[in-house]
Amino acid sequence: MISRTGIRKIAVLAIAICALCFSLYSAHAQGAKPKFKVIAFYTGRNDKAHISFMHEANRWFPAMAKKYNFAYDSTNNWSNMNPEFLAKYQVVIFLDTRADDPAQRAAFEQYMKNGGGWMGFHFSAFALTPSDYPQNWDWYHNEFLGSGQYKSNTWHPTSAILRVEDNKHPVTKGLPVTFKASPNEWYRWEKDLRTNPDIKILLSIDSTSFPLGTGPKPYEIWHSGYYPVVWTNKNYRMVYFNMGHNAIDYDGGTNKEQSQTFDNDIQNKLILNTLLWLGSGRK
């Protein structure tokens, strides 16, 4: 029969072993090699709604990196858009921005043609001639994205009901057929993506969203039509998201943030599904 003193010693030893095991596990977890590396490029110079999204993304993605064991870096130094720097990463993210320098554009195109992964948000696909962001990158806007130029948008930023167009794709795994997205400024494009055999539309605006937008200008309110919001190009490992414009109190003059893109569990699952798929290296 074991004495009380013996029982206490055994208990102390068991606790010590458990603590040691936990310490070893924690050390292993902290020192584990990340599954893949992500680099996010941003500018953060224009439009408070885009800047708000950029800051929010640079908080959310590092939290997901810790949880799902990938590495996340971000930079506003676009000279890093070169072959040597990009070779360190498996996924590139454009946070409401795009490359403008010809050498940087060439480096990104080669990175994608060599099998790199890419996620782009909202304004990263914007192009309009004439404007400060002209359509002068044919490969990116016409071939890679397939959307061509920007045509119009809804206003004010409002939620929309999104419909999953392909529930077998890894990006949409576990998503409901329809769900309510975070408030956003929704874009319409020059080209009909449904006619492009290289483009796979993953989500679009469901007709139950109409009327979409609050105006005051009539053309800022959509009453009908087909609007893709998430798609991939089958020739590349890429996904574009139209989301990425937070609601800001412009009308009231306070410029306070009124919504967040990542304050939406289903939408977050969509984005995380995409990142883990891209990071896996599979097409």
Beta strands, then each sheet from edge to edge (+ up, - down):
strand 1: 37-42
strand 2: 71-75
strand 3: 91-95
strand 4: 117-121
strand 5: 150-153
strand 6: 161-164
strand 7: 178-180
strand 8: 187-189
strand 9: 199-205
strand 10: 228-233
strand 11: 237-241
sheet 1: 2+ 1+ 3+ 4+ 11+ 10- 9+ 6- 7+
sheet 2: 5+ 8-
end
